[in-house]
Amino acid sequence: MKIRNTKIIIPFILLITLIFFSFTKELNEDYIAISVIVPIEIPAEVKAVLDNKCTGCHSNDAKGGKSKMKMNFDKFTNGEYSTGKTISKLGKITKQLDKGKMPPKKYLDKYPDKKLTEEENQLLVNWASEQGAILKKE
């Protein structure tokens, strides 16, 4: 009886293992495709706003670790973000700017000259939205 069960169980276990590894391989191939690194283009007028109002907190040279960890514009230009991560970050830029959360009030109390004008805010929102749409199509 034990030998007969073994003859049934071993092929079953091999079948399950084969199925598992075939799905794992497909998932890894999908992951690799999503992880392609694509540096995005930042037009001169957008770069000027980012340099003057944003990169003080959101760049490799920023003092605050939390703000540059959440968003680092140097990683956009260096191509350090994967396509998926870039799309996500661009969406967060749009969301934060639409809500009026950037730059934060606490920061603006200290540095009022860093406040985005309505035109600068819209320029950044349009750029982030357009770049995100372009990357989603690729």
Steps between C-alpha positions, in 0.01 A plus 500: 500500500779746587683439172183562300440834679858600434454434127206741500638765734844547339366583150243732660772688690711524183203638307430765765869597507509531121190719497640721778831558323335572165291778660803634686695524174217691331476740794875564492489574126215748558693660783807545282289664229351745751842582649640657185664828591399800294634846584231760444534832328473816704448810283705809589203696642399204721861445609527867597196471729623171648847645560365817663214356703534122541851355487605669823310221675461242223850428363816310592640818660197560725554493875170336591499128450124450502418749224774381265409140570136562401593695186844553352513691173864400445381141465270606216783650298750226593253231394512332841124444520343212309222589259234385745651699785536808278132480402408468868717797600358717221150416622596598854637833376168576331301390805705704748495813285126471430438483876728798562725296730831593339697679614365434850366792706759446774779537242336805341478670840878491507560558127205691350689560175474126425121517459392385155305747294180373338683491164795305643265257672307441176822464301619222732160327504480505120855371464453217751167399345638503145814304592295242689268456201796461263662235721175307540474467122854364459 
